[in-house]
Amino acid sequence: MVDVAKVKIVDIIKILGESATVESLLFDFLDELLFFKDYRQLVFSKFEIEIQEKEEKFSLVCSAQGEKIDFSRHDPKVDVKAITMHEFKVEKVKDGWKAQVLIDI
């Protein structure tokens, strides 16, 4: 959407999530980022994320850092409209996780 190198850290937003599957946790997290983009016109350049699995649930705590979009400075290329479940997948790999996500623009 924008060049993250041009996004200053002005606002810090805390995002919390919980789900029975890692797939739905990721989907909900990405959907929440879209909410902040649409409702508060925020874009982010830095994330601190902690994910834990306990009692057969995944939980997420995220500190998303960024600022309100400035169309002249950020020069947006596309506008993400929605996260889709089409070909959505998350898999555990040797060094962590791998995800495939298609978005509507």
C-alpha positions in Angstrom: 0.0 0.0 0.0 2.7 2.5 1.0 6.5 2.6 1.4 7.0 1.7 5.0 10.3 3.6 5.1 8.2 6.8 4.8 5.9 5.9 7.7 6.9 7.7 10.9 6.2 6.2 14.4 3.7 8.7 15.8 1.0 6.4 17.1 1.2 3.1 18.9 -1.9 0.9 18.7 -2.3 -2.2 20.8 -4.1 -5.1 19.1 -5.2 -8.2 21.1 -6.6 -11.4 19.6 -7.5 -14.9 20.6 -8.7 -17.8 18.5 -8.9 -21.6 18.4 -6.7 -21.8 15.3 -3.6 -20.0 14.1 -5.3 -19.4 10.7 -8.2 -17.5 12.2 -5.9 -15.6 14.5 -3.9 -14.3 11.5 -7.1 -13.5 9.6 -8.6 -11.6 12.5 -5.3 -9.7 13.0 -5.0 -8.7 9.4 -8.7 -7.7 9.4 -8.0 -5.5 12.5 -5.2 -3.7 10.7 -7.6 -3.0 7.8 -10.1 -1.6 10.4 -7.4 0.9 11.7 -6.5 1.8 8.1 -10.1 2.5 7.1 -11.6 3.9 10.3 -8.6 5.9 11.7 -6.6 6.2 8.4 -3.5 4.7 10.1 -0.6 2.9 8.3 2.1 1.0 10.2 5.8 0.5 9.7 6.8 -1.5 12.8 5.2 -4.3 14.7 6.1 -6.1 18.0 4.1 -9.3 18.1 3.9 -12.0 20.7 1.9 -15.2 20.0 1.3 -17.9 22.6 -0.5 -21.2 22.4 -2.1 -22.4 25.6 -5.1 -24.5 26.5 -5.8 -25.2 22.8 -6.1 -21.5 21.9 -3.8 -19.1 20.3 -3.4 -15.5 21.6 -1.8 -12.5 20.1 -0.5 -9.2 21.6 0.7 -6.7 19.1 2.1 -3.2 19.3 1.6 -1.6 15.9 3.5 1.6 15.3 2.8 4.1 12.6 0.9 7.3 11.8 -2.1 8.7 10.0 -1.8 8.4 6.3 -0.5 11.5 4.5 -1.4 11.1 0.8 1.3 13.5 -0.4 4.1 11.9 1.6 3.1 8.2 1.6 2.0 8.1 -2.1 -0.4 5.1 -1.7 -0.2 2.6 -4.6 -3.2 0.4 -3.9 -6.0 0.3 -1.3 -6.6 -3.0 0.4 -10.3 -3.6 0.7 -10.5 -7.0 2.4 -8.7 -10.1 3.5 -10.0 -13.2 1.8 -10.2 -16.9 2.7 -9.5 -17.9 -0.9 -6.3 -20.0 -0.8 -5.6 -18.7 2.8 -3.2 -21.0 4.6 -0.7 -21.0 7.5 1.8 -23.7 8.0 4.6 -24.4 10.5 8.0 -24.5 8.9 11.5 -25.2 10.2 12.3 -21.7 11.5 8.7 -20.5 12.3 5.6 -20.0 10.3 4.7 -19.5 6.6 1.5 -17.9 5.5 -0.2 -17.3 2.1 -2.9 -14.6 2.1 -4.8 -13.2 -0.9 -6.3 -9.7 -0.5 -9.0 -7.8 -2.3 -7.8 -4.4 -3.7 
